[in-house]
Amino acid sequence: MHFSTIAAAALAPLVAARLDKPVIKPPFPGGGLDSLSQGLLDNLKPTQSTNDDWGSGYLPEDCKNIAKGNKLNPFDVSAFNIHYSDCPDVWIFCRHKDSPFSKTDMIDIFGRLPVEMRSYIRHIIAVPGPKSAGSSGDNISMKGNIGITVYVHESAHSLDSHAFDPKYGAPFSNSKVWLDNYNQDSAVPDDYAQSSQQENLAQQTVIALYDKVVPGGVGSIQPNWKAIFHQYATVQGYIAKGAVVPGGTCTHRLANSKPVPKSDSAKFRRGLGPAPNVALSSQVTEIEPIPMGKEIVYTQFDDAGRAIGKEVVQLPTA
Ligand SMILES: *[C@@H]1O[C@H](CO)[C@@H](O)[C@H](O)[C@H]1NC(C)=O
């Protein structure tokens, strides 16, 4: 009795973690941040790239885990390397055959993000399902047809853990600097941002990027930008240089997850050729990874990009 009372008290604040500031008025067009997509697409150029497919027998371990967590057959998922011209190391992405996203779409949209922002992402895996996305460690999984703002939002969760000076503590969204600046503002960007400081910082990173790259900045789409200014300006001021500004080259990357056979059967494995080499080059410094969680939480969106629900997918345990 005594113990369960303590446990309940300790858990309660987590359940009721909604932020205390209202959604900005007027709201962003449509109520979500999808309204920022066109400005971002118009002003962020795709990075030149080539790509090559993995042989059919292997997947990066993270892709296989996320596929299995979603009860999808790993044999319906394929992996490919993307060589962007601004990084000596490839990104390895995975795509389920029924994802509405083509390989070309994935390469194009991700390649528009500043290389410093891309550097903190390990794998992206696209699977079929209702429009939703989630971040798992430093991997991103997306279902259905997701826009560029969601790529930025999910990448921002990794930036929150890695791309701010560690002296403030990680994630940065729990730091005193962040909370002090939040407290100087009168609003948050939307309902999604209101759900936690982690989601808020991720939404503010979308706005911070928009403000940097779109002529006229946030003021061109949000007349009441002053109500959220300290928050997105804090992202712009404190985040690793280049994370919200295009240009430059990559200097650090996360090690790729190891290649594993798609099949769990030993018989199948015997016929496999050599596994692809996924080692990082000596030209980049390795970023400390985040440990694998037990689950991946997909946030579902409506057509305007408003968060409308959550789906929790359990990841297989080793
Ligand atoms: C995703 O990325 C991180 C790297 O930070 C890794 O540690 C983690 O185990 C990965 N996999 C999954 C399925 O989350």
The ligand as a MOL file (V3000), in Angstrom:
LIG
                    3D

  0  0  0     0  0            999 V3000
M  V30 BEGIN CTAB
M  V30 COUNTS 14 14 0 0 0
M  V30 BEGIN ATOM
M  V30 1 C 18.6200 3.7010 -33.2860 0
M  V30 2 O 19.7420 4.5500 -33.1520 0
M  V30 3 C 20.5300 4.4930 -32.0020 0
M  V30 4 C 21.7440 5.3220 -32.2280 0
M  V30 5 O 21.6930 6.3580 -31.3590 0
M  V30 6 C 20.7890 3.1130 -31.4890 0
M  V30 7 O 21.5070 3.1260 -30.2970 0
M  V30 8 C 19.4810 2.3660 -31.3640 0
M  V30 9 O 19.6400 1.1030 -30.8230 0
M  V30 10 C 18.8200 2.3400 -32.7140 0
M  V30 11 N 17.7760 1.3610 -32.9360 0
M  V30 12 C 16.5050 1.3690 -32.5970 0
M  V30 13 C 15.6990 0.2420 -33.1130 0
M  V30 14 O 16.0110 2.2160 -31.9150 0
M  V30 END ATOM
M  V30 BEGIN BOND
M  V30 1 1 1 2
M  V30 2 1 1 10
M  V30 3 1 2 3
M  V30 4 1 3 4
M  V30 5 1 3 6
M  V30 6 1 4 5
M  V30 7 1 6 7
M  V30 8 1 6 8
M  V30 9 1 8 9
M  V30 10 1 8 10
M  V30 11 1 10 11
M  V30 12 1 11 12
M  V30 13 1 12 13
M  V30 14 2 12 14
M  V30 END BOND
M  V30 END CTAB
M  END
